[in-house]
Amino acid sequence: MAKIKLSPRLAHFVCAAAMLAIAGLASAAEPMAKLVPGYGQIVFVTKQMGVPVEGAFSKFDAQIAFDPQRPEGGTIALQIDMGSATLGVPQSDAELPKAPWFDTTRFPKASFQSSAIRSLGGGRFEVAGKLTLKGTIQELVVPVAIAQSAGQSVATGSFTIQRLAFKIGEGEWADTSMVGDDVQVRFKLVLTGLRPI
């Protein structure tokens, strides 16, 4: 194989161009934060005959890659194991996986995928994206606040969905005088690896 000889000047140029390309790739890659197992929570609150009822998901995962100082290029993906839902009452918990409610056999996971992240200043952000739940997709804008201490970041926020839009609580349970349509979702994610705000 013939060897190609580069002049010192051209070799220097090629080397510099390669270094710039590598640096560009490195800066484009957002830092990946990791969930701290056992410290986060995702809670949902609805009303049964006017009385607030709180449940929670015990199993979920997230892939979070963004720089809080340059959030526009970041992404957030969240997956929730719908079979991990509990209301703390065995009889109710036995109903949640069934077809009228979460139908976990057909739809074992819910997910959220961000499409845009915007800084509001002071550790507050707006995250736009798509929530997929029981086969239905809805666009959401979720407010998120991030506090940092001792090498950890705590992301909190809440939003409200309408359960009937996702066909949750079908048939006789579609009566909103029995179970309210509005469901508030609150979350707390404890992370490591997120850059300073």
N, C-alpha and C positions, 0 to 999 in steps of 0.2 A: 504494500500500500504506500502510495506517495505521501510524503509529509509536506504539509503546507507551512511555509515560513511566513510569519507576520513581522512587519517592521516593528521596532520597539514602540513607536508612536501609535500604530494601529492596535498592537497588543494591549497597550495601556487603555485605549478607548474601549475595546471589547471587554476588558476586565471591569472597567468602570460601569459600563452598561449592564453587565451581569449583576454587579453588586447593587445597582439601583433597582433592578427588577426584583431581586431577592428581598431588598428592603421594602419595596412596594407590596409584595406578597405578605410579608410579615406584618406590616401595618394594617393591611386589609383584614387579616384574621383577627376577629374579636376574641377577647379572653373568655374562656368557658368557666362559668361558676358552677359549683356543685351544691346540691341539697345536703344539709346536715341531717342524717336519718334520725327520726324519733322526736324532732323538735317542731316541725311544721304542723299545720292543720288546715283542713278545708271543711267549713261548716255550712250547712244550709238551714234556713229558717222559713217555715211556712206557718199557716194558721189552720187549725182544725176547729170548726164551729166558733171561730173568733179568738181562739186561745193559741198563742204562739207555741210552736213545737220545733225543737232544734234537733238536727241530726248531723252526722259527720261522715266523711270518707277517711278510712284509715290507711288506704294504700294509694299512692300517687307518685308520679315521677315528673321531672322537669329538665329540659335542656335550655340553659340560659346563657347566651353569648352576646354581651354588649358592654360597651364602655359607658358608664354613667355620664362622662363628660362629652361623649359623642354618641348619643343613643340612636341616632337616625339609622346607622348601619347595623344595628343589633337585631337579634331574633330571640323570641321566647316561645317554647313549645311545652305544653303541659298535657299529661295523660292521667286520667283518673280511672281506677279500677272500680266499676260501678257495683260489683259484687261485694265491695268492702263497706257499703253504706250501712249505717245503723242509726236507729232512733232511740236505742237504749231499752226498747221493749221487745221481748222475744216474739210476741205475736205479730207486731208490726214489721219487725225485721224479716220475718218469714214471708211477708207479702211483697216487700220491695223488689226482689228479683223477678217477680212474675210479670207476665206480658202486659197487664194493664198499667204497670208502673215502669220500672226500668228495663224489663225484658232483657235480662243480662245474658240469656242464652244466645240471642241474636245480636245484641249490642253490648258486649262485655266492657267496652271502654268508652269514655267521653274524652274529648280532646279540645285544646285551644291552641291555635297557631297564630302568632302575631303577623301583621302585615306592615305595621308602622309603629314607631315609638317616638314620642315627642316629650322633651323636657319642659316642665312648667317652672323649674327653679326650686331651690331649697330641698332637693331630694325627692321632689314630686314629679311624676311622669303620667302621661296618657298612653295606653297601649291599645291600639286598634287591632282587631283580628277576627278570626272565625271560630265560633264555638260549635262543635259537632256533638250532638247529644241525641241518642236514640234515633239515629239516621237522619236527623234534621240539622241543617246548618244555618246559623244566624250570625250576622255581623254584630260585633260588640266594640264599645270603647270602654276600657277598664282603667279607673284611676288607681295608681300604685304609689305608695310612699315607701322610701327606703331609708332606714336608719343604720348607721354603722358604729360598731364598738368592738374592741378587743379582737380585731381580725375577722369579725363576722358581719354579715349584712342581713337585716331583717326586712323583708318586703311584705307589706300589708295592703289590703284593699278590700273593696266590696262592690258588688253590682247586683242588680235585680233582673230576673228573667220571669217570663210567664210560662208556667208548666204546661198549659194546654197547647202552646205553640210548638212544644216538643212532644206532644202526645203522651205526656206523663200523667197518669191517673185517668184512664179512658173508661168508657162505659158509665156505670153508675157513679164512678168517682169524678166524673166531669162536672158534677154539681158544685159550683164554687161556694155555695152556702155551707157545704160540709168541709171541703178542703179549699182553701184560698188559692187563687190563680197565681198571685205574686209569690215568688220564692227569692229570698235574699241569700246570696252566696258571699261568705266572708272567708278570706284566706290569710295565712301567715306562713311565709316561706323563709327558712333560715338557711343562709348561703355562706359558702367560703369561696374565695377566689375572685370576688368582684372588685374591680379597681375602685379607688376612692372617689367619692362624689365630688 
